[in-house]
Amino acid sequence: MRLQSITLTNFRQFRGVQTFDLSSDSLKPVSLLFGANGAGKTTFLNAFTWVLYGSMSDDVEEQDRMVTDSVWRDLAIGQSKEVAVDLRLDHEGQDYRVLRRASLRKESDLQPKPSPEVQLWTTKADGSSEVVNAPQEAILSILPRGVSRFLFFNGERIEKLVKKGAYAEVKQDIKVLLEMQHVERALEHLPKVDRRLTQELKKYGGDKASEIQTDIDNLRERETTARGELEGLEADLATLTEEREAVTDLLRQHAVAAPIQAQRDGVTKELEEARSARDAAVAERANLVATRGFLAFTQALAENTLATADGLYQKGALPAPLKREFVDQLLEQGACICGTPLVEHTAVFDHVKEWRQRAGLQAVETAWQRLSGQIGPLSSKRVELREDLAQITKRINDARDRVEGLEASKSELDGKLRDDRLEGAQELETKRMDLDSRIGVKQQRIGSITSELERIKKDIEKRTKERSRAEVTDELAAKARARSDLVQSVRRALGEILSIREDDMRVRLDAELKQVFRSITHQNHIPTLNKGFELTLHKDVNGVELPVPKSTGENQILSLSFVAAVSKIARENHKERRAEGQSPVDAGMYPIVMDAAFGSLDQDYQQAVSRVLAKMAPQLVVLVSKSQGLGKVVTELMPYVSHLGIIQTHTTAAENGTDHIELEGMSHPYIVAAETDHSELKVIK
């Protein structure tokens, strides 16, 4: 998918009809637009989501005021004015035009809530246009709503991707972006097919098979109910966790409680580190015992083994005077070393054969020799084991003492924040503790349901095997059972395929995330996309992974790195499919439109992010202010810019004066005194 152009008609700040060309190529994929605060950068960003989905982001205020204020004021009572966004794009070799518009009739100074209509056209080979029926459904098939969070976003608010409440949605949207939802849909439909088949089995399969199938159906219902409850609990847990963090932030900002909360934050961080160090030491001890613990029990065995070997040596049995392999060779050849024939069933043959029973095996002697060489070092290894265990045990005890001390310090600080003399803080702390308690209850219930689902899964497998062995005389029921077994096999296979693809996708995203993040940040922090699709940061301290509290800037960098990783993996995924002849050339290519890409980042980070931006998507529209975009940002981006423009601010506030912006050696009006407040798109190149 590629954007060609966008036209705004009386759309909020943008008065009249204004168009901006967005077409680009692989060498210069960037369109760069500068605008002052309030000029309309966020409006321009939201024009894409409004034309495609009829909605705007939550941070847009006064969403019903769609028509430019100055245009609405000039409109007479009883007259109407149109607001519209017209987007041209191409997708999988087909050109599209999307138009969403609404006509608003003026009955008062307040604008009525708009009721926009959307239209969609495709361009045929002869250049003529053809109307697409069910336009919204067609748009959603081109670009599903959830996927837009990765394509149209405000850089200062992109950190929402790292919030706990977003993980489930992010995971699902990524599946859509990487076209994995087809397998999920198949898995959703298979139970319906199975139910139709098992109804016939219960009806005609006899008492035993019917009873077993009823049990399986009941287990399936319990499984569905449990999974639904689990999803709800996980969503509730994420919400409660975010709420607790919000309350903690309020405590950090409280005039009196802030110093105490700062102390508690520090103690909490140390407590997490101490617990991680303790758990790591306990795990290390467990691994040591599992891999080398047997050495503690080898002393008596080694002594007995050496005594046995010494006894055999004293008797002359080791090494044996004669090797059994040598005797076997003589008997096989039929001649003694002295030349006497060895004929079977003769006295000479039997005499030599008796020596075979007294001879020793070469392999046995070799084993004895190897064993004797290994017994010696066992003593020193036992000493090493004892010393290592003593060191690890000391570390565990020290860590436990530290944990206990920090827990006591945290408890004391908790008590201070509950002090009723801290006006306002007591209520916040009480709420935080209540949230803590509720989070604990949710976590316990999640663990209980997870265990229950494992039991249900095993019970279903058990009863399904019993169903396969149950006697069924009716031919129709036998066929239904066989087909149900096949459906279950397909279901298991698809489940395994989905699990493998999910894990592969996550691993690839995680690797790309780490690479992008490393190219931006100078901190020794490591991002991780875990199995729950949670974005986390940690640092390695003496082999122990410790979580890193994420600042606003780090959240922004982490989220941008994740978006870049998703964009790249989507292209690679479709490139692989195209090699198999399944996808058109531009499949998996999606544009990114981003406002405030640099947020609160310092100049070094701005330069690093700019360097990454030009490579993160096949088409990129960047909206920046003069303070964010000039300098290192322009230097990094300009070689990749195909379209450069300004969202020029026209203002009636003459006291603020005018302002200019210098781009490519030329000065351009940036803020202009005017008779009405509005914004205008100005093309530089």
C-alpha atoms as one frame of an Amber mdcrd trajectory, in Angstrom:
protein
   0.000   0.000   0.000   1.281   3.448  -0.940  -0.176   6.906  -0.370  -0.444
   9.138  -3.440  -2.063  12.350  -2.185  -4.457  13.774   0.395  -6.918  16.631
  -0.029  -8.540  18.429   2.922 -11.702  20.493   2.473 -12.607  22.820   5.372
 -11.177  20.126   7.643 -10.755  21.743  11.072  -7.823  24.225  10.839  -7.441
  23.750   7.075  -9.637  26.326   5.320 -10.901  25.694   1.812  -9.487  22.974
  -0.436  -5.853  22.021   0.175  -3.863  19.162  -1.340  -0.492  17.648  -0.511
   1.341  15.206  -2.783   2.608  12.118  -0.940   3.925   9.976  -3.788   7.472
   8.721  -3.255   9.950   6.051  -4.302  12.379   3.711  -2.565  15.270   6.173
  -2.834  13.357   9.099  -1.335  10.522   7.624   0.739  10.054  10.593   3.102
   7.548  13.459   3.027   8.476  16.090   5.624   6.010  18.698   6.915   6.912
  21.471   9.377   4.307  23.173  11.517   4.173  25.301  14.645   2.366  24.158
  17.780  -1.358  24.366  17.058  -0.815  24.677  13.310  -2.574  21.413  12.560
   0.020  18.630  12.560  -2.167  16.423  14.745  -5.177  17.323  12.577  -3.260
  16.365   9.434  -2.324  13.036  11.055  -5.927  12.378  12.072  -7.174  13.182
   8.578  -5.873   9.741   7.539  -7.740   7.821  10.226 -10.881   9.925   9.727
 -11.050   9.317   5.983 -10.341   5.603   6.401 -12.311   4.791   9.554 -14.420
   7.834  10.413 -12.680   8.400  13.754  -9.867  10.401  15.309  -7.494   9.798
  18.201  -8.530  10.508  21.781  -6.100  13.421  22.120  -8.065  15.492  19.550
 -10.257  17.934  21.442 -13.637  19.262  20.300 -14.020  16.467  17.785 -17.446
  17.654  16.641 -16.000  20.971  15.423 -15.062  19.585  12.024 -15.552  22.649
   9.815 -12.874  25.349  10.038 -14.002  27.836  12.718 -13.577  30.916  10.499
 -15.537  29.252   7.688 -18.337  28.352  10.113 -18.475  31.895  11.483 -18.788
  33.348   7.966 -21.625  30.950   7.170 -25.152  32.377   7.389 -27.850  30.627
   9.426 -29.611  28.074   7.252 -26.656  27.587   4.909 -24.575  24.408   4.718
 -20.882  23.726   4.315 -19.053  20.554   3.361 -16.139  19.068   5.278 -14.200
  16.318   3.546 -10.971  14.366   3.225 -10.029  12.794  -0.095  -7.236  10.177
  -0.041  -5.621   8.627  -3.129  -3.651   5.425  -2.686  -2.628   2.271  -4.483
  -2.719  -1.223  -3.053  -1.582  -4.478  -4.640  -1.470  -2.954  -8.123  -4.866
  -1.239  -7.855  -5.475   2.521  -7.547  -8.091   3.663  -5.023  -9.771   6.919
  -4.120 -11.370   7.213  -0.660 -13.654  10.162   0.045 -15.321  10.772   3.384
 -17.441  13.874   3.638 -20.262  15.453   5.588 -22.529  18.414   4.926 -23.273
  20.520   8.021 -26.217  22.917   8.113 -25.806  25.948  10.365 -28.627  26.382
  12.874 -26.561  28.161  15.532 -22.990  29.092  16.337 -22.407  25.558  17.614
 -21.515  22.995  15.000 -23.789  19.938  14.892 -22.358  16.456  15.196 -21.403
  15.416  11.650 -22.751  12.278   9.986 -20.118  11.595   7.342 -20.517   9.236
   4.404 -17.684   7.334   2.794 -17.215   6.466  -0.862 -14.599   4.331  -2.556
 -13.592   4.129  -6.202 -11.104   1.975  -8.083  -9.378   3.007 -11.283  -9.703
   0.562 -14.152  -7.088  -0.108 -16.834  -8.714   2.377 -19.228  -8.499   5.136
 -16.615 -12.191   5.179 -15.767 -13.441   4.923 -12.195 -15.666   2.244 -10.749
 -17.634   2.612  -7.529 -16.908  -0.020  -4.881 -19.960  -1.283  -3.035 -19.679
  -1.688   0.764 -16.759   0.790   0.842 -16.042   0.547   4.579 -15.704  -3.235
   4.422 -13.379  -2.897   1.441 -11.246  -0.308   3.294 -10.984  -2.585   6.327
  -9.862  -5.445   4.085  -7.102  -3.226   2.692  -6.041  -1.848   6.066  -7.702
  -3.313   9.211  -8.488  -0.768  11.922  -6.231  -2.284  14.568  -3.199  -2.217
  12.284  -3.442   1.567  11.992  -1.916   1.976  15.475   1.436   1.047  13.897
   0.982   3.299  10.865  -0.640   6.545  12.044   0.545   7.715  15.438   1.666
  10.595  17.605   5.287  10.070  18.612   4.712  11.635  22.034   1.913   9.165
  22.754   3.310   6.103  21.031   4.514   4.872  24.436   0.976   3.485  24.845
   2.386   0.450  23.045   4.489  -0.352  26.107   1.599  -0.164  28.579   0.400
  -3.433  30.013  -3.168  -2.951  28.797  -2.006  -2.846  25.180  -0.178  -6.161
  24.937  -3.125  -8.379  23.989  -4.335  -5.900  21.363  -0.834  -5.364  20.002
  -0.329  -9.106  19.656  -3.591  -9.520  17.769  -2.923  -6.539  15.489   0.520
  -7.886  14.614  -1.060 -11.187  13.618  -3.320  -9.292  11.241  -0.414  -7.272
   9.849   1.589 -10.450   9.230  -1.491 -12.307   7.903  -1.610 -14.952  10.598
  -5.300 -14.460  11.361  -6.292 -16.990   8.679  -5.055 -19.875  10.816  -6.902
 -18.469  13.830 -10.116 -18.217  11.830  -9.759 -21.842  10.793  -9.298 -22.817
  14.434 -12.430 -20.863  15.324 -14.511 -22.650  12.675 -13.338 -26.213  13.367
 -15.259 -26.603  16.680 -18.487 -25.787  14.818 -17.752 -28.538  12.320 -16.899
 -30.927  15.142 -20.151 -30.193  16.969 -22.199 -31.176  13.923 -20.304 -34.450
  13.630 -20.478 -35.337  17.323 -24.235 -34.756  17.375 -24.556 -37.687  14.974
 -22.205 -39.745  17.117 -24.287 -39.112  20.242 -27.470 -39.892  18.379 -26.423
 -43.143  16.709 -23.222 -44.254  18.466 -24.701 -46.155  21.378 -24.786 -45.508
  25.117 -21.044 -45.721  25.811 -19.887 -43.525  22.926 -22.726 -41.059  23.626
 -21.753 -40.844  27.290 -18.109 -40.217  26.454 -19.007 -37.582  23.860 -21.266
 -35.816  26.358 -18.350 -35.678  28.788 -16.108 -34.261  26.058 -18.725 -31.629
  25.177 -18.989 -30.619  28.831 -15.215 -30.376  29.079 -15.132 -28.210  25.946
 -17.729 -25.881  27.451 -15.721 -25.638  30.664 -12.617 -24.934  28.596 -14.346
 -22.149  26.637 -15.718 -20.600  29.822 -12.325 -20.796  31.540 -10.520 -19.221
  28.579 -13.047 -16.400  28.474 -12.595 -15.771  32.186  -8.817 -15.902  31.794
  -8.870 -13.264  29.041 -11.059 -11.037  31.207  -8.790 -11.500  34.216  -5.672
 -10.676  32.204  -7.331  -7.509  30.878  -8.434  -6.571  34.421  -4.928  -7.233
  35.723  -3.405  -4.939  33.098  -5.929  -2.209  33.949  -5.329  -2.519  37.692
  -1.571  -2.446  37.185  -1.814   0.742  35.128  -4.139   2.265  37.731  -1.714
   1.401  40.520   1.115   3.025  38.579  -1.026   6.143  38.056  -1.713   6.349
  41.817   1.995   5.897  42.508   2.738   8.752  40.085   0.356  10.970  42.059
   2.239  10.083  45.223   5.460  11.042  43.481   3.951  14.440  42.698   2.413
  15.018  46.145   4.026  18.021  47.843   4.577  16.290  51.202   4.570  12.621
  50.231   6.927  13.009  47.253  10.184  12.630  49.257   8.845   9.534  51.037
   7.617   8.080  47.744  11.008   8.789  46.181  12.606   6.837  49.027  10.130
   4.007  48.513  10.819   3.983  44.772  14.507   3.583  45.510  13.900   0.860
  48.091  11.458  -0.897  45.749  14.043  -0.881  42.971  16.709  -2.243  45.330
  14.212  -4.835  46.564  13.539  -6.038  43.017  17.279  -6.268  42.385  17.829
  -8.156  45.672  15.010 -10.591  44.900  16.389 -11.146  41.402  19.879 -11.774
  42.830  18.422 -14.175  45.434  16.376 -16.062  42.848  19.352 -16.239  40.490
  21.548 -17.667  43.288  18.877 -20.215  44.243  18.576 -21.268  40.583  22.370
 -21.516  40.322  22.485 -23.742  43.403  19.729 -25.950  42.008  21.641 -26.312
  38.746  24.844 -27.090  40.631  23.141 -29.800  42.669  21.449 -31.235  39.580
  24.649 -31.427  37.525  27.364 -32.079  40.156  25.507 -33.063  43.303  26.237
 -36.753  42.778  29.885 -36.064  43.638  28.924 -35.741  47.303  28.031 -39.447
  47.364  31.090 -40.831  45.576  33.617 -41.030  48.419  32.640 -44.500  49.741
  32.027 -45.760  46.208  35.446 -44.589  45.053  37.177 -46.142  48.073  35.385
 -49.501  47.569  36.152 -49.469  43.856  39.853 -48.823  44.447  39.952 -51.555
  47.083  38.368 -54.024  44.642  40.803 -53.062  41.905  43.778 -53.374  44.273
  42.547 -56.836  45.313  42.369 -57.984  41.715  45.822 -56.642  41.033  47.175
 -58.469  44.086  45.634 -61.687  42.763  47.097 -61.125  39.331  43.663 -60.941
  37.723  44.377 -57.396  36.573  46.002 -57.180  34.242  45.042 -60.750  33.221
  47.918 -62.982  32.068  45.998 -63.955  28.988  43.453 -62.135  26.886  40.199
 -63.824  25.916  40.378 -62.312  22.448  43.738 -64.155  21.935  42.251 -67.535
  22.974  39.226 -67.033  20.694  41.572 -66.377  17.788  43.500 -69.619  18.409
  40.313 -71.686  18.594  39.004 -70.102  15.416  42.253 -70.710  13.533  42.365
 -74.340  14.807  46.054 -74.223  15.779  47.937 -73.501  18.986  50.941 -71.167
  19.063  53.117 -74.258  19.434  51.703 -75.658  16.202  49.467 -78.340  17.764
  46.169 -78.678  15.837  43.111 -77.679  17.838  40.299 -79.928  16.739  36.911
 -79.570  18.368  35.954 -82.302  20.892  39.588 -83.290  21.418  41.415 -83.087
  24.772  43.840 -80.452  23.432  40.969 -78.250  22.207  39.126 -78.538  25.537
  42.296 -77.696  27.462  42.835 -74.451  25.506  39.149 -73.640  25.834  39.466
 -73.851  29.635  41.992 -71.038  29.456  39.294 -68.910  27.810  37.285 -68.929
  31.048  40.305 -67.691  32.983  41.341 -65.075  30.432  40.445 -61.397  30.812
  38.577 -59.155  28.341  40.616 -56.325  26.846  37.562 -53.992  27.043  37.132
 -54.764  30.726  40.756 -53.981  31.473  40.550 -50.778  29.442  37.447 -49.767
  31.390  39.201 -50.549  34.670  42.177 -48.479  33.668  39.966 -45.565  32.617
  37.970 -45.821  35.853  41.086 -45.802  37.984  42.189 -42.638  36.217  38.850
 -40.984  37.002  38.638 -42.018  40.644  41.633 -39.947  41.641  40.257 -36.501
  40.646  36.900 -37.207  42.326  38.308 -36.168  45.672  39.359 -32.716  44.432
  36.027 -32.304  42.608  34.156 -33.039  45.833  36.182 -30.326  47.534  35.343
 -27.912  44.682  31.658 -28.814  44.994  31.700 -28.167  48.723  33.424 -24.796
  48.243  31.069 -23.752  45.420  28.016 -24.745  47.467  29.348 -22.808  50.437
  29.863 -19.693  48.305  26.417 -19.902  46.684  24.752 -20.575  50.031  26.466
 -17.502  51.451  25.212 -15.448  48.497  21.681 -16.765  49.047  21.801 -15.983
  52.749  23.215 -12.510  52.107  20.542 -11.850  49.461  17.812 -13.113  51.804
  19.071 -10.881  54.590  19.114  -7.953  52.155  15.584  -8.767  50.964  14.324
  -8.952  54.550  15.987  -5.644  55.402  14.597  -3.901  52.333  11.139  -5.363
  52.937  11.259  -3.951  56.445  12.364  -0.537  55.092   9.612  -0.573  52.489
   7.038  -1.551  55.118   8.177   1.382  57.261   7.840   3.773  54.306   4.418
   2.303  53.519   3.416   3.134  57.075   4.650   6.704  56.736   2.547   7.196
  53.613  -0.490   5.878  55.483   0.040   8.505  58.174  -3.180  10.520  58.491
  -1.112  13.669  59.000  -0.151  13.560  55.306  -3.242  15.203  53.866  -4.227
  13.587  50.566  -1.383  11.078  50.619  -3.155   8.734  53.011  -6.051   8.278
  50.597  -3.672   7.655  47.696  -1.657   5.118  49.661  -4.830   3.374  50.828
  -5.974   3.179  47.219  -2.586   1.876  46.119  -2.671  -0.853  48.758  -6.212
  -1.777  47.744  -5.050  -2.068  44.139  -2.122  -4.204  45.279  -4.534  -6.528
  47.048  -6.860  -6.750  44.073  -3.925  -7.428  41.757  -2.837 -10.285  44.036
  -6.340 -11.804  43.940  -6.404 -11.585  40.138  -2.968 -13.203  39.866  -4.035
 -16.075  42.124  -7.187 -16.632  40.084  -5.181 -16.549  36.844  -2.875 -19.241
  38.225  -5.869 -21.343  39.297  -7.569 -21.107  35.892  -4.315 -21.851  34.067
  -3.952 -25.058  36.104  -7.606 -25.914  35.470  -7.132 -25.516  31.707  -4.194
 -27.925  31.818  -6.355 -30.491  33.642  -9.226 -30.036  31.188  -6.851 -30.497
  28.253  -5.576 -33.801  29.677  -9.130 -34.977  30.450 -10.240 -34.211  26.872
  -7.288 -36.158  25.463  -8.067 -39.078  27.765 -11.782 -39.184  26.934 -11.072
 -38.800  23.205  -8.859 -41.915  23.328 -11.628 -43.766  25.178 -14.090 -42.664
  22.500 -11.845 -44.125  19.815 -11.896 -47.500  21.601 -15.646 -47.507  22.333
 -17.703 -49.984  20.318 -19.840 -48.327  17.643 -22.027 -50.552  15.462 -23.864
 -47.900  13.454 -22.023 -47.068  10.224 -23.121 -43.428  10.230 -21.881 -42.979
  13.810 -18.587 -44.696  12.955 -18.043 -42.279  10.065 -18.925 -39.321  12.298
 -16.403 -40.488  14.902 -13.689 -40.961  12.285 -14.367 -37.505  10.864 -14.392
 -35.978  14.343 -11.036 -37.627  15.043  -9.766 -36.122  11.797 -11.072 -32.683
  12.769  -9.262 -32.958  16.104  -6.069 -33.966  14.320  -6.371 -30.963  12.011
  -7.125 -28.740  14.998  -4.018 -29.940  16.825  -1.909 -29.516  13.691  -3.188
 -25.978  13.076  -2.668 -25.145  16.737   0.933 -26.313  16.490   1.414 -24.372
  13.250   0.009 -21.222  14.824   2.161 -21.678  17.922   5.282 -22.187  15.807
   4.499 -19.169  13.612   3.713 -17.007  16.640   6.959 -17.970  18.321   8.942
 -17.494  15.108   7.321 -14.097  14.569   8.032 -13.033  18.150  11.657 -14.200
  17.974  12.196 -12.317  14.702  10.518  -9.193  16.065  12.558  -9.410  19.252
  15.831  -9.704  17.320  14.950  -6.778  15.038  13.751  -4.731  18.034  17.093
  -5.221  19.764  19.000  -4.211  16.641  16.982  -1.023  16.042  17.022  -0.032
  19.710  20.774  -0.563  19.881  21.268   1.719  16.854  19.406   4.558  18.626
  20.256   4.496  22.318  23.585   5.008  24.040  22.357   3.291  27.216  23.435
  -0.272  27.985  19.813  -1.392  28.086  18.367  -4.456  26.388  14.771  -4.466
  25.107  12.785  -7.692  25.075   9.510  -8.733  23.499   8.478 -11.562  25.796
   6.045 -14.402  25.104   3.153 -12.269  26.304   4.170  -9.558  23.790   5.166
  -7.280  26.640   7.861  -4.745  25.797  10.392  -4.548  28.611  13.829  -3.082
  29.260  16.495  -4.682  31.407  20.198  -4.436  32.076  22.731  -7.141  32.812
  24.426  -6.698  36.192  26.980  -9.437  36.874  24.937 -11.992  34.969  21.640
 -10.981  36.602  18.908  -9.404  34.451  17.418  -6.425  36.275  14.387  -4.444
  35.050  14.960  -0.838  34.045  12.296   1.746  34.935  11.380   3.328  31.585
  11.346   7.111  31.276   9.114   8.916  28.778  12.012   9.210  26.339  12.951
   5.545  26.692   9.317   4.536  26.210   9.251   6.567  23.023  12.473   5.053
  21.700  11.320   1.557  22.664   7.983   2.039  20.910   9.560   3.559  17.787
  12.024   0.679  17.649   9.119  -1.753  17.903   7.189  -0.038  15.092  10.307
  -0.108  12.910  10.758  -3.811  13.661   7.118  -4.607  12.841   7.343  -2.692
   9.560  10.497  -4.516   8.493   9.255  -7.990   9.447   5.981  -7.341   7.584
   7.950  -6.557   4.416  10.198  -9.590   4.855   7.227 -11.835   5.540   5.475
 -10.821   2.333   8.712 -10.905   0.367   9.088 -14.568   1.333   5.521 -15.271
   0.226   6.039 -13.352  -3.014   8.973 -15.632  -3.781   6.463 -18.479  -3.620
   4.161 -16.651  -6.037   1.445 -15.928  -3.474   1.614 -12.143  -3.076   1.736
  -9.083  -5.352   4.868  -6.963  -5.488   3.778  -4.322  -2.965   2.227  -6.720
  -0.428   3.423  -6.136   3.106   4.470  -2.564   2.324   2.684  -0.037   4.526
   3.181   3.724   4.922   3.839   5.345   8.284   2.504   8.798   9.163   3.826
  10.172  12.446   3.440  13.410  14.344   5.917  14.647  16.967   8.324  11.899
  16.041  11.016  13.283  18.314   8.876  14.157  21.324  11.035  15.089  24.306
  14.208  13.460  22.996  17.522  15.252  23.275  19.545  16.170  20.183  21.676
  13.022  20.150  18.578  10.844  20.222  16.872  13.045  17.618  19.742  12.430
  15.228  19.761   8.688  15.874  15.977   8.408  15.497  16.114  10.440  12.247
  18.674   8.016  10.879  16.384   5.086  11.644  13.178   6.759  10.417  14.294
   6.929   6.814  14.776   3.152   6.812  11.817   2.047   8.918   9.147   2.029
   6.212   8.862   2.070   2.411   6.918   5.358   2.723   7.120   7.821   5.607
   5.286  11.072   6.344   6.914  12.993   9.216   5.277  15.976  10.931   7.571
  18.123  13.081   7.805  21.554  14.662  10.652  23.919  13.895  12.285  23.275
  17.265  12.163  19.523  16.725  12.974  19.320  13.048  15.753  21.748  12.280
  19.429  20.993  12.712  20.431  17.367  12.972  16.969  16.083  12.013  16.907
  17.899   8.667  20.521  16.927   8.013  19.722  13.241   8.477  16.345  13.182
   6.704  16.789  15.588   3.788  18.644  13.139   1.480  15.564  10.885   1.689
  12.901  13.608   1.301  10.771  13.581  -1.835   8.221  16.184  -0.644   8.920
  19.077   1.708   6.207  21.372   3.006   4.989  23.715   5.719   1.707  23.854
   7.576   1.597  27.634   7.571  -0.200  29.203  10.530  -2.446  32.203   9.810
  -3.259  34.021  13.053  -5.256  37.030  14.159  -3.031  37.407  17.222  -0.930
  40.189  15.694   0.900  40.815  18.973   2.685  37.494  18.542   4.202  38.746
  15.287   5.246  36.668  12.328   7.878  33.975  12.054   9.907  32.374   9.296
  11.617  29.042   8.810  14.773  28.497   6.778  14.806  25.347   4.649  17.438
  24.468   2.056  18.961  27.937   2.272  15.686  29.825   1.753  13.396  31.583
   4.229   9.682  30.729   4.196   6.729  32.244   6.122   5.954  30.006   9.077
   3.484  32.072  11.120   1.591  34.828   9.257  -0.656  37.610  10.542  -4.112
  37.294   8.967  -7.758  38.284   9.281  -8.822  34.730  10.236  -7.272  31.878
  12.171  -6.572  28.928   9.897  -3.780  26.809   8.470  -2.547  26.346   4.935
  -0.447  23.653   3.310   2.539  25.170   1.519   4.662  23.021  -0.772   8.397
  23.750  -0.751   9.364  20.937  -3.102
